[in-house]
């Protein structure tokens, strides 16, 4: 009976080690996937911010030009 209990404990221990190893592998894969997704997201955010900056630059330039045009029209009166 003791031998059976010891054998069952050994088998359980082996199974637990296999599960731990499997979980570590899965966690490493998940970390890698998460890092990849975060880098892709960072790239998309950077691209959007660059586009926003370019749009704002154009709007500011147009605003300055409009102000200059208004000043010229006022002076022409």
HUTA-V908029 format. One record per residue. SS is DSSP state (hx for helix, st for strand, lp for the rest). PHI is phi in degrees with one decimal (* if undefined). Layout:
SS&PHI / SS&PHI
//
This chain:
lp&* / hx&-61.9 / hx&-62.6 / hx&-65.6 / hx&-66.0 / hx&-61.9 / hx&-64.7 / hx&-63.2 / hx&-65.3 / hx&-62.5 / hx&-64.5 / hx&-62.5 / hx&-62.2 / hx&-62.2 / hx&-62.8 / hx&-65.8 / hx&-65.1 / hx&-64.2 / hx&-64.0 / hx&-62.1 / hx&-62.1 / hx&-62.5 / hx&-64.8 / hx&-63.0 / hx&-62.9 / hx&-62.1 / hx&-64.5 / hx&-63.9 / hx&-63.5 / hx&-64.5 / hx&-61.6 / hx&-62.9 / hx&-62.3 / hx&-63.5 / hx&-61.9 / hx&-62.0 / hx&-63.1 / hx&-66.2 / hx&-64.8 / hx&-63.3 / hx&-64.5 / hx&-60.3 / hx&-62.7 / hx&-65.2 / hx&-64.0 / hx&-60.4 / hx&-61.7 / hx&-64.9 / hx&-64.1 / hx&-62.1 / hx&-64.3 / hx&-63.1 / hx&-61.4 / hx&-64.2 / hx&-64.2 / hx&-63.8 / hx&-61.4 / hx&-62.9 / hx&-62.8 / hx&-63.7 / hx&-62.6 / hx&-63.2 / hx&-61.9 / hx&-62.9 / hx&-65.8 / hx&-62.9 / hx&-62.4 / hx&-63.5 / hx&-62.5 / hx&-63.0 / hx&-61.4 / hx&-64.6 / hx&-64.7 / hx&-65.8 / hx&-70.9 / hx&-72.0 / lp&-71.7
//
